[in-house]
Amino acid sequence: MDFTLDPQIEEYRTRIRDFVENHIMPVEELPQARDEGENINEEYLQPLRAKAREEGLWCFQLPRSAGGQEVGIVGMAALYEEMQRSLFGPVCFNAAAPDDGNMMVLEKLANEDQKRRFLEPIVNGSARSAFIMTEPAPGSGSDPGGMMQTRAVKKGDRWIVNGHKWFITGAGVAEVFILIARTSDDPRNGLSAFLFHRDDPGWELVRRIAID
Ligand SMILES: Cc1cc2nc3c(=O)[nH]c(=O)nc-3n(C[C@H](O)[C@H](O)[C@H](O)COP(=O)(O)OP(=O)(O)OC[C@H]3O[C@@H](n4cnc5c(N)ncnc54)[C@H](O)[C@@H]3O)c2cc1C
């Protein structure tokens, strides 16, 4: 097999390696750069994100039409490897979960209004997002299709959602949320995704736990 990378990916890979080495690793050394969950705190993160964006090392995963660099899945595999040399790496390049996957989903499935309201702020770095799926046992984890307990029921023009979720990365700072809930007992098509903004009425974050 030929494992040679496209020259453009190779160039991005080298530039990311240098950026991680010269700008991110030194910050990783600083105890004061960490938040309570041991990740990079906002004070140190924002300048690094601004610098990465300025240098064009930003949002590689999306098509160019959506503000990305369109490097494809194989390209992303090579770039993730370089970014991940530091725990702080991916988020500096707007390539960290859950924003990474949420942007890909919204780019593929959201309508134009939803893209403007929910996707663009994540792409331009002004908003973060969260993905609300996992539940405590016996709820959804590795097998959300079969085990999802959270139910959403339509009442008039509103949806009432009942369930218990946990492990929701970034929920404390996110503005854009995608919540997965059961809307029917159909084994293949029973789950729906609900897209909402932090400022939308009708929900609140009840508890935040940082994992040591
Ligand atoms: C750092 C971190 C961040 C996370 N962020 C998010 C988030 O933002 N949003 C969110 O919704 N969730 C998040 N999660 C949760 C994560 O997606 C779940 O932990 C994961 O899906 C596994 O589910 P579970 O923990 O319930 O394990 P379980 O599904 O209970 O699995 C336990 C073990 O059994 C194994 N297993 C399960 N089913 C099978 C099977 N059929 N065959 C063989 N082995 C099996 C698994 O591999 C695993 O080893 C996060 C988790 C971590 C650790």
The ligand as a Gaussian input file, in Angstrom:
#p B3LYP/6-31G(d) Opt

LIG

0 1
 C      -13.784000      11.927000      28.781000
 C      -15.161000      11.524000      28.338000
 C      -15.948000      12.450000      27.688000
 C      -17.238000      12.097000      27.278000
 N      -18.006000      13.028000      26.657000
 C      -19.280000      12.732000      26.327000
 C      -20.141000      13.717000      25.745000
 O      -19.755000      14.843000      25.496000
 N      -21.421000      13.372000      25.467000
 C      -21.901000      12.125000      25.710000
 O      -23.073000      11.883000      25.426000
 N      -21.117000      11.158000      26.248000
 C      -19.824000      11.437000      26.562000
 N      -19.020000      10.473000      27.124000
 C      -19.568000       9.174000      27.378000
 C      -19.104000       8.110000      26.382000
 O      -19.610000       8.365000      25.114000
 C      -19.544000       6.766000      26.948000
 O      -18.768000       6.551000      28.094000
 C      -19.350000       5.633000      25.949000
 O      -20.310000       5.747000      24.919000
 C      -19.457000       4.256000      26.624000
 O      -20.636000       4.150000      27.335000
 P      -20.664000       3.678000      28.904000
 O      -19.651000       4.489000      29.654000
 O      -22.085000       3.722000      29.360000
 O      -20.142000       2.199000      28.878000
 P      -20.981000       0.880000      28.593000
 O      -21.786000       1.035000      27.352000
 O      -21.699000       0.489000      29.854000
 O      -19.807000      -0.136000      28.335000
 C      -18.972000      -0.633000      29.414000
 C      -17.989000      -1.615000      28.846000
 O      -18.644000      -2.702000      28.189000
 C      -18.212000      -2.796000      26.833000
 N      -19.364000      -3.161000      25.975000
 C      -20.544000      -2.504000      25.945000
 N      -21.384000      -3.119000      25.067000
 C      -20.689000      -4.164000      24.548000
 C      -20.992000      -5.169000      23.607000
 N      -22.188000      -5.226000      23.013000
 N      -20.028000      -6.078000      23.314000
 C      -18.818000      -6.032000      23.916000
 N      -18.477000      -5.092000      24.824000
 C      -19.384000      -4.186000      25.147000
 C      -17.649000      -1.436000      26.461000
 O      -16.671000      -1.505000      25.432000
 C      -17.051000      -0.995000      27.788000
 O      -15.769000      -1.523000      27.969000
 C      -17.720000      10.794000      27.515000
 C      -16.912000       9.860000      28.154000
 C      -15.648000      10.227000      28.564000
 C      -14.806000       9.184000      29.275000

